[in-house]
Amino acid sequence: MHYGFDEDEEAFRTELRRWTDKVLAPHYQSDDKAAQFRRQQAIDMAQMGLTGLRIPEAYGGQDATAVIAGIAAEEVGRADFNAGYLIINTALISDILVRNCTAEQRADWLPGIASGETVPCIMITEPGAGTDAASLSLNAIPDGEDAWRLSGEKTSITLGMAADRAVVLARTGGPGARGVSAFWVDMDDPGISRGAFDDLGSRAIGRASIHFDDVRVTRADMVGDEGGGFVSVMQGFDYSRAIIGLLCLGAAQQSLDEALQWSRDREAFGKPIGTFQGVAFPLAECATYIAGARHVCYEALWRKDIGLEHSAEAAMAKFWAPKLATDVIHQCLLTLGHIGYSTEHKVGQRLRDVIGLEIGDGTAQVSKLVIARNILGRAYAP
Ligand SMILES: Cc1cc2nc3c(=O)[nH]c(=O)nc-3n(C[C@H](O)[C@H](O)[C@H](O)COP(=O)(O)OP(=O)(O)OC[C@H]3O[C@@H](n4cnc5c(N)ncnc54)[C@H](O)[C@@H]3O)c2cc1C
């Protein structure tokens, strides 16, 4: 068994940590206060190659492995959790486009994502369809042979206020997953209107409800086959769930590092608080759980890279890591005492931010359904 990162992966992590500390970390709290997506962040991240990680070099990307994308998410999560949404969105969406698009579509659409000019979002959720995504009802009404008109509402869309383009799932056929097609939609279309959520966390990225009023799309905008949109989009989610896990664990590890330092420096009853087992043991537990969840995330990505089945591992990563990160960050906040409760410290913001990914991209229950199906067998799916 070969265990560990190779030299290139270690070098990538070292370089990225230096860069994220310098370029991303200083904006984490101010971007949250502004509650607005800062366009320069996409440009900065693109220059570092972070928006083109999963895009082939021919289209301006890095052609990076899934493991490298995981390292990127983990390091960005330490410095600015919310900047990590750009990695999640671009990696997930470019994977979907690379797998399902024609050469012409790829050449048209992928370079903009890699260069940071096109901020993409993905629209699945609707007011009446969340977990049960296959029941979505955004209508794609035929308009001649090779065109459709989209009408309806999508909701809870990450980067929905800022995005330039979107992968939109719409119903071109009958009920269920087989009646769903995917389109690459220009968000500047006059038939599109957007409304922002006032969220607990990740305010710099934002979520939005998007209204479609007779938005015309053609076959040239279709991602993959008619009726194949649901399956092709959902396949992308498989591996992105492990990337989400690592983003959350990055934020947890940074909080733990800060709590450990505080436990060395802060004194009570004449001693550093780290000498009290009531302080040290919870931190030891946090370190142990983070190590376990990291292994699950990286195993899922490694399996993806070498072409092995990885949906159970990715689901384990998605159910465990965001919940664990929330618990770890909460524990670290308590270890910092009253300092941790102040908005001047980043730990409280991390707590608000990571909770979102306990829900976004599917809740723990959905992940457990996937895991259960894998360990029990398909016959036991509800
Ligand atoms: C931060 C954030 C970012 C998001 N970004 C996007 C995005 O970019 N694009 C997008 O399309 N959507 C996005 N979403 C929406 C997200 O995917 C949905 O919120 C999620 O799929 C759950 O759907 P719902 O909120 O409608 O909950 P519901 O489906 O209404 O579920 C409510 C509760 O019931 C549970 N539940 C439902 N069915 C079952 C079942 N069969 N067994 C057990 N429990 C069940 C759920 O786990 C949940 O706890 C985002 C959400 C958040 C919070």
Ligand as a Chemical Component Dictionary entry (heavy atoms), coordinates in Angstrom:
data_LIG
# 
_chem_comp.id                   LIG 
_chem_comp.type                 NON-POLYMER 
_chem_comp.pdbx_formal_charge   0 
_chem_comp.three_letter_code    LIG 
# 
loop_
_chem_comp_atom.comp_id 
_chem_comp_atom.atom_id 
_chem_comp_atom.alt_atom_id 
_chem_comp_atom.type_symbol 
_chem_comp_atom.charge 
_chem_comp_atom.model_Cartn_x 
_chem_comp_atom.model_Cartn_y 
_chem_comp_atom.model_Cartn_z 
_chem_comp_atom.pdbx_ordinal 
LIG C1  C1  C 0 -25.832 26.833 1.323  1  
LIG C2  C2  C 0 -26.710 26.186 0.309  2  
LIG C3  C3  C 0 -26.323 26.196 -1.016 3  
LIG C4  C4  C 0 -27.139 25.620 -1.991 4  
LIG N1  N1  N 0 -26.771 25.713 -3.314 5  
LIG C5  C5  C 0 -27.585 25.201 -4.274 6  
LIG C6  C6  C 0 -27.267 25.375 -5.648 7  
LIG O1  O1  O 0 -26.262 25.986 -6.014 8  
LIG N2  N2  N 0 -28.113 24.847 -6.576 9  
LIG C7  C7  C 0 -29.247 24.174 -6.236 10 
LIG O2  O2  O 0 -29.951 23.721 -7.122 11 
LIG N3  N3  N 0 -29.587 24.019 -4.927 12 
LIG C8  C8  C 0 -28.793 24.519 -3.945 13 
LIG N4  N4  N 0 -29.132 24.403 -2.613 14 
LIG C9  C9  C 0 -30.361 23.714 -2.266 15 
LIG C10 C10 C 0 -30.086 22.338 -1.659 16 
LIG O3  O3  O 0 -29.595 21.456 -2.627 17 
LIG C11 C11 C 0 -31.413 21.859 -1.037 18 
LIG O4  O4  O 0 -31.684 22.733 0.046  19 
LIG C12 C12 C 0 -31.313 20.427 -0.541 20 
LIG O5  O5  O 0 -31.266 19.530 -1.629 21 
LIG C13 C13 C 0 -32.492 20.058 0.355  22 
LIG O6  O6  O 0 -33.709 20.427 -0.219 23 
LIG P1  P1  P 0 -34.750 21.296 0.625  24 
LIG O7  O7  O 0 -34.012 22.390 1.283  25 
LIG O8  O8  O 0 -35.875 21.644 -0.264 26 
LIG O9  O9  O 0 -35.242 20.327 1.768  27 
LIG P2  P2  P 0 -36.420 19.246 1.677  28 
LIG O10 O10 O 0 -36.245 18.371 0.505  29 
LIG O11 O11 O 0 -37.712 19.950 1.838  30 
LIG O12 O12 O 0 -36.120 18.400 2.990  31 
LIG C14 C14 C 0 -36.383 18.906 4.298  32 
LIG C15 C15 C 0 -35.830 17.929 5.313  33 
LIG O13 O13 O 0 -36.417 16.627 5.110  34 
LIG C16 C16 C 0 -35.380 15.650 4.912  35 
LIG N5  N5  N 0 -35.820 14.651 3.934  36 
LIG C17 C17 C 0 -36.404 14.861 2.710  37 
LIG N6  N6  N 0 -36.615 13.684 2.093  38 
LIG C18 C18 C 0 -36.153 12.704 2.921  39 
LIG C19 C19 C 0 -36.111 11.260 2.870  40 
LIG N7  N7  N 0 -36.538 10.588 1.803  41 
LIG N8  N8  N 0 -35.573 10.587 3.927  42 
LIG C20 C20 C 0 -35.117 11.271 5.011  43 
LIG N9  N9  N 0 -35.139 12.621 5.126  44 
LIG C21 C21 C 0 -35.653 13.330 4.104  45 
LIG C22 C22 C 0 -34.184 16.454 4.386  46 
LIG O14 O14 O 0 -32.966 15.767 4.643  47 
LIG C23 C23 C 0 -34.311 17.764 5.167  48 
LIG O15 O15 O 0 -33.724 17.613 6.448  49 
LIG C24 C24 C 0 -28.354 24.992 -1.623 50 
LIG C25 C25 C 0 -28.733 24.976 -0.278 51 
LIG C26 C26 C 0 -27.938 25.590 0.668  52 
LIG C27 C27 C 0 -28.391 25.601 2.103  53 
# 
loop_
_chem_comp_bond.comp_id 
_chem_comp_bond.atom_id_1 
_chem_comp_bond.atom_id_2 
_chem_comp_bond.value_order 
_chem_comp_bond.pdbx_ordinal 
LIG C1  C2  SING 1  
LIG C2  C3  SING 2  
LIG C2  C26 DOUB 3  
LIG C3  C4  DOUB 4  
LIG C4  N1  SING 5  
LIG C4  C24 SING 6  
LIG N1  C5  DOUB 7  
LIG C5  C6  SING 8  
LIG C5  C8  SING 9  
LIG C6  O1  DOUB 10 
LIG C6  N2  SING 11 
LIG N2  C7  SING 12 
LIG C7  O2  DOUB 13 
LIG C7  N3  SING 14 
LIG N3  C8  DOUB 15 
LIG C8  N4  SING 16 
LIG N4  C9  SING 17 
LIG N4  C24 SING 18 
LIG C9  C10 SING 19 
LIG C10 O3  SING 20 
LIG C10 C11 SING 21 
LIG C11 O4  SING 22 
LIG C11 C12 SING 23 
LIG C12 O5  SING 24 
LIG C12 C13 SING 25 
LIG C13 O6  SING 26 
LIG O6  P1  SING 27 
LIG P1  O7  DOUB 28 
LIG P1  O8  SING 29 
LIG P1  O9  SING 30 
LIG O9  P2  SING 31 
LIG P2  O10 DOUB 32 
LIG P2  O11 SING 33 
LIG P2  O12 SING 34 
LIG O12 C14 SING 35 
LIG C14 C15 SING 36 
LIG C15 O13 SING 37 
LIG C15 C23 SING 38 
LIG O13 C16 SING 39 
LIG C16 N5  SING 40 
LIG C16 C22 SING 41 
LIG N5  C17 SING 42 
LIG N5  C21 SING 43 
LIG C17 N6  DOUB 44 
LIG N6  C18 SING 45 
LIG C18 C19 SING 46 
LIG C18 C21 DOUB 47 
LIG C19 N7  SING 48 
LIG C19 N8  DOUB 49 
LIG N8  C20 SING 50 
LIG C20 N9  DOUB 51 
LIG N9  C21 SING 52 
LIG C22 O14 SING 53 
LIG C22 C23 SING 54 
LIG C23 O15 SING 55 
LIG C24 C25 DOUB 56 
LIG C25 C26 SING 57 
LIG C26 C27 SING 58 
# 
